[in-house]
Amino acid sequence: MTLLKNREVLLALAILLLVILVAARFPAFVQPGNLVNVFNDTSPLILLAIGQMIVILTKCIDLSVAANLALCGMVAALMNGAGVPLPVILLLVVALGGVLGAVNGLLVWKLGIPSIVVTLGTMTIYRGIIFLMTNGAWVNAHQMTDAFKALPRTLIAGLPVMSWVAIVAIALFTVLLTRTPLGRAFYAVGGNPHAAVYTGINVGRTQFVAFVIAGALAGLTGYLWVARYAVAYVDIADGFELSVVAACVIGGVAIAGGAGSVAGAVLGALFLGVINNALPVVGISPFWQLAISGSAIVVAVAFNSSLNRKTGRIILKPVETK
């Protein structure tokens, strides 16, 4: 845990240094209003990274979170167009996201299919369902009610509701992972699943719960995304799963499971969020974001491997020549 905490401190310092470097060229970047916008822009990534971190803790991965987001966002937009009240929409998209996550969890738990294979398949299926529902048509701003679009942007104590949702999720899941038996089970399953079984933990069921949590967060994020940007379509958040995984890995979440924290995932998301917002400021195309995210994954995994590599026991010593 000491190494993890040090990693988080180093990442926080790297974010601070990055902000200072950008501000040296464009001082307006560090104005409070702009920093609030950066955090608000990063809130969807933070929510998905928290769910992904929990899944990765259990030695799994969920590549369908962005497709889950897109499907739930489209369903939210269609329900809004049909006159469904906003509170009901919120409950239903969270439940739908949880069900989509449960599909992943059941396939991994009951059939023993590797999570990367399952979620690659469901990622395509979920986007295919959107196309079947809409025939590829978009739902645009004029087809959404004002109340539907206004909620994520509503200011409370100077912060938009979308930011407050991320803050509440950070606090809630920090407590869940550090203060509850379920949180300890996530770490136990990822750290040593065989030992976890002997302590009475059901590995498959714990992984299933992790997928449900990640799915529910994706469902909620789907509404927030669609309502904030006032558009829903098949390819919404396409490729966003890469940024989600990158945020986790950069934040020190061990891709092999059993190590990581909410704070690390959040800092990883903020690191990518600052980069994404700073790219246009320094004159770099935002289309470089995916390349940067992919590079960050490789560097972070290499860094984690070098830190955790153990020296093997020497069985045969080299023969000394005289």
C-alpha positions as a printed Julia matrix, in Angstrom:
322×3 Matrix{Float64}:
   0.0     0.0     0.0
   2.93    2.34    0.6
   4.01    1.96   -3.02
   0.44    2.63   -4.17
   0.19    5.78   -2.06
   3.52    6.99   -3.38
   2.3     6.3    -6.92
  -0.78    8.43   -6.28
   1.32   11.28   -4.89
   3.62   11.14   -7.91
   0.63   11.18  -10.25
  -0.9    14.14   -8.43
   2.42   16.0    -8.76
   2.56   15.11  -12.46
  -0.93   16.57  -12.96
   0.07   19.72  -11.08
   3.23   20.07  -13.19
   1.23   19.58  -16.38
  -1.25   22.28  -15.34
   1.61   24.66  -14.51
   3.29   24.05  -17.87
   0.07   24.74  -19.77
  -0.66   27.8   -17.61
   2.79   29.18  -18.34
   1.71   29.56  -21.95
  -1.99   30.21  -21.39
  -2.67   31.65  -17.9
  -6.43   31.49  -18.43
  -6.18   27.69  -18.21
  -5.87   27.85  -14.39
  -8.77   30.21  -13.83
 -11.27   28.62  -11.4
 -14.04   28.56  -14.0
 -11.87   26.69  -16.49
 -10.66   24.18  -13.88
 -14.29   23.5   -12.98
 -14.97   22.87  -16.67
 -11.99   20.49  -16.89
 -13.28   18.48  -13.92
 -16.81   18.5   -15.32
 -15.58   17.31  -18.72
 -13.68   14.51  -16.98
 -16.61   13.42  -14.78
 -17.9    10.74  -17.22
 -14.41    9.26  -17.41
 -14.13    9.31  -13.62
 -17.44    7.44  -13.21
 -16.52    4.77  -15.74
 -12.96    4.46  -14.37
 -14.29    3.75  -10.88
 -16.45    0.93  -12.21
 -13.66   -0.41  -14.39
 -11.24   -0.32  -11.46
 -13.55   -2.53   -9.4
 -13.8    -5.03  -12.26
 -10.03   -5.05  -12.78
  -9.52   -5.61   -9.04
 -11.23   -8.99   -9.49
  -8.88  -10.08  -12.31
 -11.38   -9.19  -15.05
 -11.85   -6.35  -17.54
 -14.94   -4.75  -19.07
 -14.49   -3.47  -22.61
 -18.23   -2.92  -23.06
 -18.63    0.08  -20.73
 -18.67    2.66  -23.54
 -21.21    0.61  -25.53
 -23.26    0.22  -22.34
 -23.13    4.01  -21.94
 -24.26    4.51  -25.53
 -27.17    2.06  -25.28
 -28.42    3.45  -21.96
 -28.03    7.01  -23.24
 -30.09    6.21  -26.34
 -32.77    4.5   -24.23
 -32.87    7.57  -21.97
 -33.31    9.87  -24.98
 -36.07    7.68  -26.46
 -37.92    7.48  -23.14
 -37.69   11.24  -22.8
 -39.22   11.6   -26.26
 -42.03    9.25  -25.19
 -42.86   11.47  -22.22
 -41.43    9.32  -19.41
 -40.74   11.42  -16.26
 -37.08   12.22  -15.62
 -36.82   10.45  -12.2
 -38.16    7.26  -13.81
 -35.68    7.62  -16.68
 -32.79    7.89  -14.2
 -33.88    4.78  -12.29
 -34.44    2.77  -15.46
 -31.1     3.62  -17.13
 -29.17    2.74  -13.96
 -31.11   -0.54  -13.76
 -30.57   -1.22  -17.47
 -26.84   -0.54  -17.13
 -26.74   -2.94  -14.19
 -28.55   -5.62  -16.23
 -26.11   -5.21  -19.13
 -23.25   -5.53  -16.65
 -24.95   -8.59  -15.16
 -24.98  -10.24  -18.6
 -21.2    -9.89  -18.7
 -20.86  -11.11  -15.14
 -23.04  -14.18  -15.68
 -21.14  -15.25  -18.79
 -17.84  -14.93  -16.93
 -19.15  -16.57  -13.74
 -21.34  -19.41  -15.01
 -19.66  -20.26  -18.32
 -16.07  -19.47  -17.37
 -15.47  -17.42  -20.54
 -12.56  -14.95  -20.21
 -13.9   -11.47  -19.5
 -12.01   -9.88  -22.39
 -13.76  -12.23  -24.84
 -17.18  -11.74  -23.25
 -17.01   -7.95  -23.2
 -15.57   -7.7   -26.72
 -18.67   -9.59  -27.85
 -21.2    -7.65  -25.79
 -19.55   -4.37  -26.81
 -20.56   -5.11  -30.4
 -23.96   -6.51  -29.43
 -24.93   -3.44  -27.39
 -24.08   -1.07  -30.23
 -25.92   -3.36  -32.63
 -29.02   -3.11  -30.43
 -28.86    0.69  -30.69
 -28.83    0.44  -34.47
 -31.79   -1.98  -34.45
 -33.74    0.35  -32.15
 -33.15    3.47  -34.23
 -32.16    2.32  -37.75
 -29.07    4.45  -37.26
 -31.1     7.64  -36.68
 -29.91   10.32  -34.25
 -31.88   11.86  -31.4
 -31.05   15.57  -31.46
 -31.47   18.47  -29.04
 -34.83   19.62  -30.4
 -36.24   16.14  -29.67
 -35.29   16.37  -25.97
 -37.12   18.29  -23.26
 -35.46   21.23  -21.55
 -35.6    19.51  -18.14
 -33.88   16.42  -19.57
 -31.01   18.51  -20.95
 -30.76   20.9   -18.0
 -30.12   18.51  -15.1
 -26.39   17.75  -15.74
 -25.73   21.48  -16.25
 -27.64   22.7   -13.16
 -25.28   24.48  -10.77
 -25.18   23.6    -7.07
 -22.67   25.57   -4.98
 -20.85   26.58   -8.16
 -20.49   23.05   -9.56
 -22.67   21.36  -12.2
 -24.72   18.35  -11.15
 -22.53   16.14  -13.36
 -19.51   17.06  -11.24
 -21.43   16.44   -8.02
 -22.42   12.98   -9.24
 -18.72   12.18   -9.77
 -17.82   13.55   -6.32
 -20.53   11.5    -4.62
 -19.41    8.38   -6.51
 -15.81    8.96   -5.42
 -16.83    9.22   -1.76
 -19.29    6.32   -1.92
 -16.96    3.83   -3.57
 -13.99    4.85   -1.44
 -16.02    3.85    1.61
 -17.27    0.68   -0.11
 -13.77   -0.52   -0.99
 -12.06    0.41    2.26
 -14.73   -0.1     4.92
 -16.96   -2.99    3.83
 -16.63   -6.79    3.51
 -17.59   -6.53   -0.17
 -14.7    -4.15   -0.81
 -12.28   -6.5     0.91
 -13.69   -9.36   -1.15
 -12.88   -7.51   -4.39
  -9.24   -7.2    -3.32
  -9.08  -10.79   -2.04
 -10.47  -12.25   -5.27
  -7.98  -10.31   -7.37
  -5.02  -10.81   -5.05
  -5.34  -14.56   -4.52
  -8.57  -16.2    -5.72
  -7.59  -19.63   -4.37
  -7.03  -18.26   -0.88
 -10.26  -16.25   -1.18
 -12.21  -19.48   -1.68
 -10.84  -20.88    1.58
 -12.06  -17.79    3.44
 -15.6   -18.38    2.21
 -15.63  -15.86   -0.66
 -17.44  -16.89   -3.82
 -15.07  -15.71   -6.56
 -17.57  -15.89   -9.41
 -20.3   -14.09   -7.49
 -17.89  -11.34   -6.44
 -16.81  -10.81  -10.05
 -20.49  -10.75  -11.04
 -21.2    -7.96   -8.53
 -18.22   -5.99   -9.88
 -19.65   -6.17  -13.42
 -23.08   -5.07  -12.18
 -21.57   -2.03  -10.43
 -19.57   -1.08  -13.52
 -22.68   -1.48  -15.67
 -24.88    0.62  -13.38
 -22.3     3.43  -13.4
 -22.15    3.21  -17.21
 -25.94    3.45  -17.36
 -25.99    6.57  -15.21
 -23.15    8.07  -17.25
 -25.12    7.33  -20.41
 -27.91    9.68  -19.35
 -25.48   12.37  -18.15
 -23.52   12.22  -21.42
 -26.54   12.36  -23.72
 -28.29   15.06  -21.71
 -25.21   17.26  -21.46
 -24.28   17.07  -25.14
 -27.94   16.91  -26.25
 -27.42   14.17  -28.84
 -27.68   10.38  -28.97
 -26.49    8.09  -31.76
 -24.99    4.64  -32.39
 -21.31    5.6   -32.16
 -21.51    7.82  -29.1
 -18.41    7.41  -26.88
 -16.87    5.12  -29.51
 -13.38    4.12  -28.37
 -13.93    5.6   -24.91
 -13.28    2.22  -23.29
  -9.58    2.69  -24.11
  -9.47    5.93  -22.13
 -11.25    4.2   -19.23
  -8.69    1.39  -19.08
  -5.88    3.93  -19.49
  -7.17    5.96  -16.54
  -7.13    2.88  -14.33
  -3.68    1.69  -15.37
  -2.15    5.18  -15.13
  -3.7     5.45  -11.67
  -1.8     2.39  -10.46
  -4.55   -0.21  -10.75
  -2.8    -3.53  -11.33
  -4.07   -5.04  -14.58
  -3.52   -8.48  -13.01
  -5.97   -7.6   -10.22
  -5.84   -7.2    -6.48
  -4.29   -3.72   -6.27
  -5.66   -0.26   -6.87
  -7.78    2.47   -5.33
 -10.54    4.9    -6.17
  -8.11    7.79   -5.68
  -5.71    6.27   -8.2
  -8.42    5.74  -10.82
  -9.67    9.3   -10.32
  -6.17   10.76  -10.64
  -5.6     8.7   -13.8
  -8.82   10.08  -15.24
  -7.87   13.64  -14.29
  -4.45   13.18  -15.9
  -6.1    12.23  -19.19
  -8.72   14.94  -18.72
  -6.11   17.65  -18.33
  -4.22   16.36  -21.36
  -7.38   16.27  -23.46
  -8.34   19.81  -22.48
  -4.79   21.09  -22.91
  -4.25   19.65  -26.41
  -6.23   22.35  -28.26
  -4.64   25.02  -26.07
  -1.11   24.05  -27.1
  -2.12   23.6   -30.74
  -2.24   19.78  -30.9
  -5.17   18.02  -32.56
  -7.58   16.35  -30.09
  -7.5    13.3   -32.37
  -4.16   12.5   -30.75
  -6.03   11.65  -27.55
  -6.44    7.95  -28.42
  -2.76    7.66  -29.36
  -1.78    9.31  -26.09
  -4.14    7.04  -24.12
  -2.71    3.92  -25.77
   0.86    5.06  -25.17
   0.02    5.84  -21.56
  -1.28    2.28  -21.05
   1.93    0.75  -22.4
   4.17    3.04  -20.33
   2.12    2.55  -17.16
   2.04   -1.26  -17.49
   5.79   -1.31  -18.14
   6.35    0.92  -15.12
   4.18   -1.29  -12.9
   5.95   -4.42  -14.12
   9.38   -2.99  -13.41
   8.35   -2.03   -9.89
   6.74   -5.37   -9.09
   9.31   -7.63  -10.73
  10.84  -10.03   -8.25
  14.28  -11.49   -8.63
  14.06  -15.24   -9.13
  15.92  -17.65   -6.89
  19.22  -18.73   -8.41
  19.31  -22.51   -8.61
  22.44  -23.06  -10.66
  25.41  -20.8   -10.15
  27.77  -20.16  -13.05
  30.94  -22.21  -12.96
  33.95  -20.14  -12.06
  36.79  -20.53  -14.55
  40.31  -20.39  -13.35
